[in-house]
């Protein structure tokens, strides 16, 4: 069996950690959004890839939700003194990853190759695959005009009101050739932001097709619980796009692509509406506070893929 | 008046700090060896330029003799974990300088321009000029074969027995056009290593000529005191080259170029031999332990340039 997990940042990485604890390295492949990637200070920054790498290495910063545990900031402080850009902070340890990645990329390695080598250095044995080795850059359209993703997300702290999204480069990008679609027995869309974490992954030509041709059930875990996002701007974006911030709306967003939908217990009353979309459903506790929560949700999702979600398979 | 001070690493930087404390920014120009420069981890490393910059900024590490005060090493530790090269250690704060310099160079600035901007950021108002903006790389010939300077100096800790030196690129390098030769009223060769700190500076076409044409007196401060080097491999190199490690031999090394020679009080008995080489001499305390020592030596050197060293001027 090979499970494909499509993921973005922190929320998705939590479920991926659960999956990595219950599945062997050969049983799961993590396909990560790179729409957030950008060049900064001469480094290739890949926030979602790094968040997952640090999370699986048990080296992630549990408070910030990005960067490394026990991080220090002497580099950024000194850079500020020298008049460098510091709106996007790089920790002293995190810099080592970025210097190493630049070396590997400069030596001709793909982002996939560099990611694998860095993950190995951190003791991660599960496969972390960028959605593509080609640049795809998420552009956030706002009432204040278009913003590069990190300008919207980090520099402007998601304040501007969003009106839509573009994934520059997606049309001409190639899906990561290392994704073993033909072996895939189940697909999990992690509880990441549908608009800026999952949609960029699905926008890469060949991604949807590869998953469809695998014939495997596809289940999405709602990032919206009780009308709010666990983390990040998902709910705010939905409201700004004129859509109620509900799990049902997330289900509608994915309805044409997924066969099953995982609803949090607090949204149990939405199950009928989601089923009315033609999706199989399962209701469980999806808020992941502890490692056990992550493992429990991973088990529930895998059980759903083996059982109910099969029923939802589009013929 | 404009004093030109030719300098290398730590020893030279000490005298430069003294000169910077007694001379206004418009009265002195520091011309720095870049033969030690190399590319490492994708950064342009310029050890002597940085040692002087940090020294004049009062930010140098007084113990190590390189890098910054109160430095931390989280980057290097994390890089080691990722399998990166760590024989040449970059501190977390020092990295900020290197990231900033790469940005400035990538934006098309010369090493001179980048150096000036970084120095300004650190509050240094005196002029620090790399000997050239073109790459010159010191090659150390040893009984074990030729070694790039930093491999000899840092990686191999000066252990291999030296047989000679080459300054790759020197022949085709242009002397830094910002050096105001026509205004120079005195030249100081700081107590740096004659072979790998000062000779590379003098090997840049136009450097000796520019100084000669200025007609200014040129004085060298002996880096050898009492038969030993205050710091670094100067004495060891002289022995390996079959030359006694004495202040007289250093005077011979510079005799064709300098008009005056500064001898340490402990080598006072060598004064006659140095004068026999046709050089004016002055005897003073040259070992710089305190800031006052640095200032006192700077004053003694300037007085020598104004007085006795004039007498030594070659006609």
Interface residues (C-beta under 8 A of the other chain):
Chain A: X41 X42 X68 X71 X72 X74 X75 X76 X77 X78 X79 X81 X82 X83 X84 X91 X92 X93 X94 X95 X96 X97 X99 X100 X102 X103 X106 X117 X118 X121 X122
Chain B: X41 X42 X68 X71 X72 X74 X75 X76 X77 X78 X79 X81 X82 X83 X84 X91 X92 X93 X94 X95 X96 X97 X99 X100 X102 X103 X106 X117 X118 X121 X122
